[in-house]
Amino acid sequence: MTKPSIDFYFDLISPFAYIGSTQIEALAARHGRTVTWKPVLLGVTVLKIMGMKPLPQYPLKGPYLAHDMARLAKIWGVPLHPHSVQGHNSLNAMRAFVWLDARDPDAAKAFARAIFRRLWVDGLDMTPVEACVEEAQRLGLDAAALADGIASQEAREGLRVGVERAIANGVFGAPFVIADGEPFFGCDHFWMLEQWLRDGAWMAPPA
């Protein structure tokens, strides 16, 4: 019997989603699972619905998160170079993902990984359509079709619906994983996800 896929919610603007994206597929595969990547926008969940500022802007918590981000990357051997890009957003790139995902989920994942690397390894802006086109060309995708796709009503509506579904499922940040109805926020909770996929229950370790 095929085990159900797990849902990996991400926003390309999140460094923790980037780090999580490098681990989630192998983690799921260890337990015979596949991963469905799903969009969420932190600008909607964190800023609009929760009424919070971007977390890095908070005193005390912001520096802690920067430290946590760096040590998680070191623990997992993930290349990470905090960028100095200002005024960036993920809207076009997330629309591109949604448009690609409707046609080829594997290509959509490859594109998302490329955008993650662009921002969190190479320190380049992902905001303009041209950035998406550039990464699509490197992957051998139809860049012209992707540019049209980003501007399409299909992509706009698809992302809106995807974010609304994420919120309805209780998703408030990124990365966020739902496995068998069980929610896990943050890649620092992947150890709990792994236990759940292994045991399907919460069990204390033997005394």
C-alpha positions as CSV (number, residue, x, y, z in Angstrom):
1,M,0.0,0.0,0.0
2,T,1.4,3.4,-1.0
3,K,1.9,5.7,1.9
4,P,0.4,9.2,1.6
5,S,2.5,12.1,0.5
6,I,3.5,14.8,3.0
7,D,2.8,18.4,2.4
8,F,5.8,20.8,2.5
9,Y,4.6,24.5,2.7
10,F,7.2,27.1,1.7
11,D,7.8,30.7,0.8
12,L,10.9,31.3,-1.3
13,I,11.7,34.4,0.8
14,S,12.3,32.3,3.9
15,P,15.9,31.1,4.8
16,F,14.4,28.4,7.1
17,A,12.3,27.2,4.2
18,Y,15.4,27.1,2.0
19,I,17.3,25.1,4.6
20,G,14.3,22.8,5.1
21,S,14.0,22.3,1.3
22,T,17.4,20.7,1.3
23,Q,16.4,18.1,3.8
24,I,12.7,17.3,3.3
25,E,12.9,15.0,0.3
26,A,15.5,12.7,1.8
27,L,13.8,12.7,5.2
28,A,10.5,11.6,3.5
29,A,12.2,9.0,1.4
30,R,13.7,7.3,4.5
31,H,10.1,6.5,5.5
32,G,8.7,5.6,2.1
33,R,7.0,9.0,1.6
34,T,6.9,11.5,-1.2
35,V,6.6,15.2,-0.8
36,T,4.1,17.6,-2.3
37,W,5.4,21.2,-2.3
38,K,2.8,23.8,-1.6
39,P,2.9,27.6,-1.6
40,V,2.3,30.0,1.3
41,L,3.1,33.7,1.5
42,L,4.5,35.0,4.8
43,G,3.4,38.5,3.8
44,V,-0.2,37.2,4.2
45,T,0.1,34.8,7.1
46,V,2.6,36.7,9.3
47,L,2.0,40.3,8.4
48,K,-1.7,40.5,7.5
49,I,-3.4,37.7,9.4
50,M,-1.2,37.5,12.5
51,G,-0.5,41.2,12.5
52,M,3.2,40.7,13.1
53,K,6.3,42.3,11.7
54,P,8.8,40.2,9.8
55,L,10.4,38.1,12.5
56,P,14.0,39.4,11.9
57,Q,12.9,42.9,12.8
58,Y,12.0,42.0,16.4
59,P,14.6,42.9,19.1
60,L,16.1,39.9,20.8
61,K,14.3,37.4,18.6
62,G,15.8,38.6,15.4
63,P,19.4,38.0,16.4
64,Y,18.5,34.6,17.8
65,L,16.9,33.6,14.6
66,A,19.9,34.7,12.6
67,H,22.1,32.6,14.9
68,D,19.7,29.6,14.6
69,M,19.6,29.9,10.9
70,A,23.4,29.8,10.7
71,R,23.8,26.8,13.0
72,L,21.1,24.7,11.3
73,A,22.9,25.3,8.0
74,K,26.2,24.2,9.5
75,I,24.7,21.1,11.2
76,W,23.2,19.9,7.9
77,G,26.1,21.1,5.7
78,V,23.9,23.5,3.7
79,P,25.5,26.5,1.9
80,L,24.1,29.7,3.2
81,H,25.2,33.3,2.7
82,P,22.8,35.9,4.3
83,H,22.2,38.5,1.6
84,S,21.9,42.3,1.6
85,V,19.1,42.5,-1.0
86,Q,16.6,45.2,0.1
87,G,12.9,45.5,-0.8
88,H,12.7,42.0,-2.3
89,N,9.6,39.8,-2.4
90,S,8.7,36.4,-3.6
91,L,5.4,37.1,-5.4
92,N,6.6,36.5,-9.0
93,A,8.7,33.5,-8.1
94,M,5.9,31.9,-6.2
95,R,3.5,32.5,-9.1
96,A,6.1,30.9,-11.4
97,F,6.2,27.9,-9.1
98,V,2.4,27.5,-9.1
99,W,2.3,27.8,-12.9
100,L,5.0,25.2,-13.3
101,D,3.6,22.9,-10.7
102,A,0.3,22.6,-12.6
103,R,2.3,21.3,-15.6
104,D,5.4,19.5,-14.1
105,P,5.8,19.2,-10.3
106,D,9.4,18.0,-10.7
107,A,10.3,21.1,-12.8
108,A,8.5,23.3,-10.3
109,K,10.6,21.8,-7.4
110,A,13.8,22.3,-9.5
111,F,12.8,25.9,-10.1
112,A,12.1,26.6,-6.5
113,R,15.5,25.1,-5.5
114,A,17.1,27.4,-8.1
115,I,15.4,30.5,-6.7
116,F,16.3,29.5,-3.1
117,R,20.0,29.2,-4.2
118,R,19.8,32.5,-6.1
119,L,18.8,34.4,-3.0
120,W,20.3,32.4,-0.1
121,V,23.6,31.2,-1.7
122,D,24.4,33.7,-4.5
123,G,22.8,36.8,-2.8
124,L,20.9,37.8,-5.9
125,D,17.4,39.4,-6.0
126,M,14.6,37.1,-7.0
127,T,11.9,39.8,-7.2
128,P,11.6,40.7,-10.9
129,V,10.2,38.4,-13.6
130,E,13.6,38.6,-15.2
131,A,15.2,36.7,-12.3
132,C,12.7,33.9,-12.8
133,V,13.3,33.8,-16.5
134,E,17.1,33.7,-15.9
135,E,16.8,30.7,-13.6
136,A,14.3,29.0,-15.9
137,Q,16.8,29.3,-18.8
138,R,19.5,27.7,-16.7
139,L,17.2,24.8,-16.0
140,G,16.4,24.4,-19.7
141,L,12.8,25.4,-19.2
142,D,10.7,27.4,-21.6
143,A,11.5,30.8,-20.2
144,A,9.2,32.8,-22.5
145,A,6.3,30.6,-21.6
146,L,7.1,30.9,-17.9
147,A,7.2,34.7,-18.2
148,D,3.7,34.6,-19.8
149,G,2.7,32.2,-17.1
150,I,3.7,34.5,-14.2
151,A,1.5,37.2,-15.6
152,S,-1.4,34.9,-16.2
153,Q,-4.7,34.9,-14.3
154,E,-4.1,31.2,-13.8
155,A,-0.9,31.8,-11.8
156,R,-2.4,34.7,-9.8
157,E,-5.5,32.8,-8.9
158,G,-3.6,29.6,-8.3
159,L,-1.4,31.2,-5.8
160,R,-4.3,33.0,-4.1
161,V,-6.2,29.7,-3.7
162,G,-3.1,27.9,-2.6
163,V,-2.4,30.4,0.2
164,E,-6.0,30.3,1.3
165,R,-5.9,26.5,1.5
166,A,-2.7,26.7,3.5
167,I,-4.3,29.1,6.0
168,A,-7.4,26.9,6.2
169,N,-5.0,24.0,7.1
170,G,-3.5,26.1,9.9
171,V,-0.3,27.0,8.1
172,F,1.2,30.2,9.5
173,G,4.9,30.1,8.7
174,A,7.5,28.4,6.6
175,P,8.6,25.8,6.4
176,F,5.5,24.0,7.6
177,V,4.9,20.3,7.1
178,I,1.6,18.4,7.4
179,A,1.9,14.6,7.6
180,D,-1.2,12.5,8.1
181,G,-2.9,15.5,9.5
182,E,-0.1,16.2,12.0
183,P,1.4,19.7,11.7
184,F,5.1,20.6,12.1
185,F,6.4,24.2,12.0
186,G,10.0,24.9,11.2
187,C,12.9,22.8,10.1
188,D,14.0,22.7,13.7
189,H,11.0,20.4,14.3
190,F,12.1,17.9,11.5
191,W,13.2,15.5,14.2
192,M,9.6,15.4,15.5
193,L,8.4,14.8,11.9
194,E,10.9,12.0,11.5
195,Q,9.6,10.3,14.7
196,W,6.0,10.7,13.5
197,L,6.8,9.2,10.1
198,R,8.6,6.3,11.9
199,D,6.1,5.6,14.7
200,G,2.9,7.3,13.8
201,A,2.5,8.1,17.5
202,W,4.1,10.1,20.3
203,M,6.1,7.8,22.5
204,A,8.6,8.5,25.2
205,P,12.0,6.9,24.8
206,P,12.5,3.7,26.8
207,A,13.8,4.3,30.4
